[in-house]
Amino acid sequence: MIGRVTQQTMQRSTLANLQLNLAKMSSLQEQMSSGKRITKPSDDPGGISTAMSMRSEKSAYTQYSRNIDDGLGWLSSADTALQSAVSQLRGARDLTVQSGSGALNASGREALATEIESVRDGLLAIANTQHQGRNVFAGTSDSAVAFDASYAWTGTAGGSVDRRVSPDTTVRADVDGSAAFGTGSSSVFALLDSIAADIRTGVDPGPRLAEIDVRMDTMLGELSGVGSRTNRMTTTQGVIENRLLDLQISISDIEDVDLTAAIVELQSQEVAYQGALGATARVLQPTLLDYLQ
């Protein structure tokens, strides 16, 4: 059975097609003005789900990048401090060798002892180096200084400052001050006090040179560890930056509109719309005015 087609049926169908063409043109114009192919979830449910997942991953990697920047700041402060400490300790060693010549009088020995104590004070200041208000050599401790006046280390054993640099990797950003400088009577500061006292009393401080060398080797070991961790963070930083770039490109491929394709599609829709208008003019029922003309 053939259905009956009336003038009103054709009008409704024609107007519906016009509205459909207008909706497509409006959507294309919105995409071109915003630069986005997906402006709401219904535009592409699968695409928006993938984009959201990528944005979540991008947010995580952005945080890793911040962690690396902060960690590199800590390690840079530690590296500078340890290099300066090694340099000052070498100077103290030279002074110790010089004082063992036996040719110094009391005033000369006093001058050398004072220089040794000056090196001690410099090392103590280095050991209390801070980064953004935190002690580089005291771990997670919130003490005002890493080493107090009695040379006691105020850090927390095992309380290292770690930074997560990837989903499954953390890197230590601080240095164990008790390992680098010792603590209390076994610290490098106490060692220099003993050397200064030996020099003042005329005792040959030569046997102390081996202790200085041990302390220097320990500092160099910590310095090597800092360099290794810095290289690890720097390498990871490059990987993170590349991943962030890849994610941004992938998100753009999903969400951003292809302007060339959109322009071609808009022109096609405009032609279709003009054609629909022409068809509508023929389909709509003539009015009395049309007959009078």
C-alpha positions in Angstrom: 0.0 0.0 0.0 1.4 3.4 -1.0 1.1 6.0 1.6 -0.6 9.3 0.8 1.8 12.2 0.3 0.2 15.6 1.0 1.4 19.2 0.5 1.8 19.5 4.3 3.9 16.4 4.5 6.3 17.8 1.9 6.5 21.1 3.7 7.3 19.4 7.0 10.0 17.2 5.4 11.5 20.2 3.5 11.6 22.4 6.6 13.2 19.5 8.7 15.9 19.2 6.1 16.5 23.0 6.2 16.9 22.8 10.0 19.3 19.9 9.7 21.5 21.8 7.2 21.4 24.9 9.5 22.4 22.8 12.5 25.4 21.3 10.6 26.5 24.8 9.5 26.1 26.1 13.0 28.2 23.2 14.4 31.0 23.8 11.8 31.0 27.5 12.5 31.3 26.8 16.3 34.2 24.4 15.7 36.0 27.0 13.5 35.5 29.8 16.0 36.6 27.8 19.0 39.3 25.7 17.2 38.0 22.6 18.9 36.3 19.6 17.2 34.9 18.4 20.5 33.0 21.0 22.5 30.8 18.6 24.5 30.9 14.9 25.3 28.2 14.0 22.8 30.3 15.3 20.0 32.6 12.3 20.3 32.1 10.1 23.5 35.0 7.8 22.6 37.3 10.7 21.8 36.5 12.7 24.9 37.1 9.6 27.1 40.6 9.2 25.5 41.3 12.9 25.8 40.4 12.9 29.5 42.6 9.9 30.1 45.5 11.7 28.4 44.9 14.9 30.3 45.1 13.0 33.5 48.4 11.4 32.5 49.6 14.9 31.4 48.8 16.3 34.8 50.8 13.5 36.5 53.8 14.1 34.2 53.6 17.8 34.8 53.9 17.2 38.5 56.8 14.9 37.9 58.5 17.7 36.0 57.9 20.1 39.0 59.3 17.4 41.3 62.4 17.2 39.2 62.9 20.9 39.1 62.7 21.0 42.9 65.0 18.0 43.3 67.6 19.5 41.0 67.5 22.7 43.1 68.2 20.6 46.3 71.0 18.7 44.6 72.5 21.9 43.1 72.7 23.4 46.6 74.2 20.2 48.0 76.8 20.0 45.1 77.9 23.6 45.6 78.2 23.1 49.4 80.1 19.9 49.2 82.6 21.2 46.6 83.2 24.2 48.8 83.6 22.0 51.8 86.2 19.8 50.1 88.1 22.9 49.0 88.1 24.3 52.5 89.2 21.0 54.0 92.1 20.8 51.5 93.1 24.3 52.7 93.0 23.0 56.3 95.2 20.1 55.3 97.7 22.4 53.8 97.8 24.4 57.0 98.2 21.2 59.1 101.2 20.2 57.0 102.7 23.7 57.3 102.3 23.7 61.1 104.3 20.4 61.4 107.5 21.9 60.2 108.6 22.8 63.7 110.0 26.2 62.7 107.0 28.2 64.0 107.2 30.3 67.2 104.2 30.7 69.5 102.7 33.6 67.5 103.0 31.7 64.3 101.4 28.7 65.8 98.6 30.9 67.1 98.0 32.4 63.6 97.8 28.9 62.1 95.5 27.7 64.8 93.2 30.7 64.2 93.1 29.9 60.5 92.2 26.3 61.2 89.3 27.5 63.4 88.2 29.9 60.7 88.1 26.9 58.3 86.0 25.0 60.9 83.5 27.9 61.1 83.3 28.0 57.3 82.6 24.3 57.2 80.0 24.6 59.9 78.3 27.3 57.9 78.4 25.1 54.8 77.0 22.2 56.7 74.0 24.4 57.6 73.3 25.3 53.9 69.6 25.7 53.2 67.4 25.4 50.1 64.1 27.3 50.2 64.3 27.5 54.0 65.1 23.8 54.5 68.4 22.3 55.6 70.1 20.5 52.8 72.0 18.2 55.1 69.3 17.5 57.7 66.8 15.5 55.7 63.2 15.9 56.8 64.1 17.6 60.1 62.6 21.0 60.7 65.4 22.1 63.0 66.7 25.6 62.5 70.2 24.2 61.7 71.6 20.9 60.6 74.5 21.1 63.1 74.3 23.0 66.4 77.1 24.6 68.4 78.1 21.3 69.8 78.4 19.8 66.3 75.5 17.5 66.9 73.5 16.5 63.8 69.9 17.5 64.2 68.6 15.5 61.2 66.4 12.4 61.4 68.0 9.1 60.7 66.4 7.6 57.6 64.4 10.7 57.0 65.5 11.5 53.5 64.0 14.1 51.1 62.8 12.1 48.1 61.2 13.3 44.9 59.0 11.1 42.7 60.3 11.6 39.1 58.2 9.0 37.3 55.3 6.6 38.1 57.7 4.0 39.7 60.9 6.0 40.5 61.9 8.3 43.4 65.3 10.0 43.7 66.8 11.3 46.9 67.3 15.1 46.8 69.2 15.8 50.0 72.5 14.6 51.6 73.0 12.8 54.9 74.9 15.4 56.9 76.0 12.9 59.5 77.7 10.9 56.8 79.3 13.9 55.0 80.5 15.8 58.0 80.3 13.4 60.9 78.5 14.3 64.2 79.6 15.4 67.6 83.1 14.5 68.7 83.6 12.4 65.5 82.7 15.3 63.2 85.1 17.1 60.9 84.5 20.2 63.0 85.8 18.5 66.2 88.7 17.2 64.2 89.7 20.7 63.2 89.3 21.8 66.9 91.8 19.1 67.9 94.3 20.1 65.2 94.0 23.7 66.3 94.7 22.7 69.9 97.7 20.6 68.9 99.2 23.5 66.9 98.8 25.9 69.9 100.5 23.5 72.3 103.3 22.7 69.9 102.2 19.1 69.4 102.9 17.8 65.8 99.4 17.5 64.1 100.9 15.3 61.4 99.1 12.1 62.5 95.8 13.9 62.0 96.4 14.2 58.3 95.1 10.6 57.8 91.9 11.6 59.6 91.5 14.7 57.3 92.0 12.4 54.3 89.3 10.0 55.5 86.9 13.0 56.0 87.8 14.3 52.5 87.2 11.0 50.9 83.8 10.7 52.6 82.8 14.2 51.3 84.0 13.2 47.8 81.9 10.1 48.0 78.8 12.1 48.9 79.7 14.5 46.1 79.8 11.7 43.6 76.4 10.4 44.8 75.0 13.9 44.3 76.4 14.0 40.8 74.9 10.6 40.0 71.5 11.5 41.2 71.7 14.8 39.3 72.4 13.0 36.1 69.6 10.6 36.8 67.1 13.4 37.3 68.4 15.3 34.3 68.0 12.3 32.1 64.5 11.6 33.4 63.6 15.3 32.9 64.3 14.9 29.2 62.1 11.8 29.0 59.3 13.6 30.9 59.5 16.6 28.6 59.2 14.4 25.5 56.3 12.5 27.0 54.5 15.8 27.8 55.0 16.9 24.2 53.7 13.6 22.8 50.6 13.9 25.0 49.9 17.4 24.0 50.1 16.5 20.3 47.8 13.5 20.9 45.2 15.6 22.7 45.4 18.2 20.0 44.8 15.5 17.3 41.7 14.4 19.2 40.2 17.7 20.2 41.4 20.3 17.7 39.5 21.0 14.5 41.1 20.5 11.1 40.5 24.0 9.7 41.0 23.0 6.1 38.6 20.1 6.3 36.1 22.3 8.3 36.2 25.0 5.7 35.6 22.6 2.8 32.7 20.9 4.8 31.2 24.3 5.6 31.2 25.3 2.0 29.6 22.0 1.1 26.9 22.6 3.6 26.3 26.1 2.3 25.8 24.7 -1.2 23.4 22.1 0.2 21.5 24.7 2.2 21.2 27.0 -0.9 19.9 24.0 -2.9 17.4 23.1 -0.1 16.1 26.7 -0.1 15.6 26.5 -3.9 13.8 23.2 -3.5 11.6 24.6 -0.7 10.6 27.6 -2.9 9.1 25.1 -5.4 7.6 22.7 -2.8 5.7 25.3 -0.6 2.1 25.8 -1.7 1.6 28.9 -3.8 -0.4 31.7 -2.1 -3.1 33.9 -3.6 -0.5 36.6 -3.9 1.5 34.4 -6.2 -1.6 33.9 -8.5 -2.3 37.7 -8.5 1.3 38.3 -9.7 
